[in-house]
């Protein structure tokens, strides 16, 4: 799989570091300046559309080494009109011939900035007096930072709406009628006004004798807040308003109120006032989700996944890509199976990139990298106090992936108790945070991957059969490199082009004998193993023609050539058996541990023992 070179990685890191400490207008200005400097263009801007979508208003404008005042201009007759249609717009040259208004400008590149619902907020653009050739790396880098700009613009909009909402509720409290309830000290209603009944979802006939505390859900956090609120009334300290979570009586929907109450002089009744702050609370939660999503996106930028290029023309790979293209247009669950190092994550990213969800996040969870005790919290999030160490509420990966795709890598590592909850989420399309009792609806496509034989795991009661069939709606299998031997020359040349410039060497080709040797090897470690061998060979070579000798390959790399020369059995099982036996002899039949055969073969010890049993390999064989 392709990765960016060191110069591109430096650009991405510089841009992230240049914006990570800023927000709002400072963020937008820093992003535009850094982007223009890094790409080497003279001009760039971030702009938003006016309400009638006929004019453009810049939020940050960089021109020839300095910021200029923000300005507004007509959309018609400019290349920005194509961006409003929701597509990337690139004019490598001759821009002024197409748009006479742009006299003196040769090239232009713009991309729309969209909110979570796909609504276009504005766009990010760069332009220059020189040509701007179409280069995949340029477009890839540009799209990444357009996503960062869109996320920040969306966050600003959410923050503006939240501030407006807060001001609106303050005005409502100060100037308009608010909810009022007359109740006794046991919270039994005596009377309630129209605002209170509307908020609580009750009718006038239900008011007399209604117990106010019955609106509070039976959760530890909500009940604790209620008890603290009642105590504050007794103490006379209920001055700032207590936030309580309630359930409407008519439909059971959750609402949040800010509540004030005071005992009358007889201390037998309470005068209670409250306002509905549900919208504000939900906005704050959405803002927290967006901030968590932004942090995840920053990590994605730093790791620079490369999913635009899948190398190979073999029938096995082309068949797989054809299936990817077909399933990408649906929301079907996909289970990707294959050996380690065959590019399962790359296929998952290709499915997402070709799907209607491509403009929403792709969130990855490596189930094998998480302790079993934390997988549930990582997937579904948790409420504050849900368990020891849960000092704050956490948003899980399902919430982060809302509207997009969740990729569960190494899904076979999920414990059985979490498998039950994952099955329910996929079936019901809703979940609850750990320690929470409020169902959260979700719209997430689930893609999973594993290098295990899940049917065997099901037979051995290590994986739930019902969950397997839920995940295995559309199975895909990534072909091992030994089934793609015709792709090896393409992969080798690609890897040489990747490593040689980084190491500072000029390599023009590979010797025929080396290529024959590489194509005769069975590649138990697949593309990851090939990548390591090519990088090592590039480091060691002193000539422009790469020559990979037997000493640079695993002991059985010439197994295929030797068997052919000797007229022996060249079946896949025979060569695999020879390879495993050779590695076992090198490790003195030690299977586990850092120097064991399983580590060298890039297999789990249990998988290696299974293959030994299948191939009839035992220590007495040799």
Secondary structure, DSSP 8 states (H G I E B T S, - for coil): -----HHHHHHHHHHHHHHTT--HHHHHHHHHHHHHHHHT-SEEEEEEE-TTSSEEEEEEEEETTEE----EEESTTSTHHHHHTTS-EEE-S-HHHH-GGGTT--EEEEEEEE-TTS-EEEEEEEEESS-----HHHHHHHHHHHHHHHHHHHHHHHHHHHHHHHHHHHHHHHHS--EEEEEETT-BEEEE-HHHHHHHT--HHHHTT-BGGGGS-S-HHHHHHHHHHHHHHHHT---S-EEEEEE-TTT--EEEEEEEEEE-TTSSEEEEEEEE-HHHHHHHHHHHHHHHHHHHHHHHHHHT---S------HHHHHHHHHHHHHHTS---EEEE--TTS-HHHHHHHHHHTSTTTTS-EEEEEGGGS-HHHHHHHHHEE-TTSSTT--S-EE-HHHHTTTSEEEEETGGGS-HHHHHHHHHHHHHSEE--BT--S-EE---EEEEEESS-HHHHHHTTSS-HHHHHHHTTEEEE---GGG-GGGHHHHHHHHHHHHHHHHT----EE-HHHHHHHHHS--TTHHHHHHHHHHHHHHH--SSEE---GGGS-TTTTHHHHHHHHT----HHHHHHHHHHHHHHHTTT--SSTTSHHHHHT--HHHHHHHHHHHT--GGG-
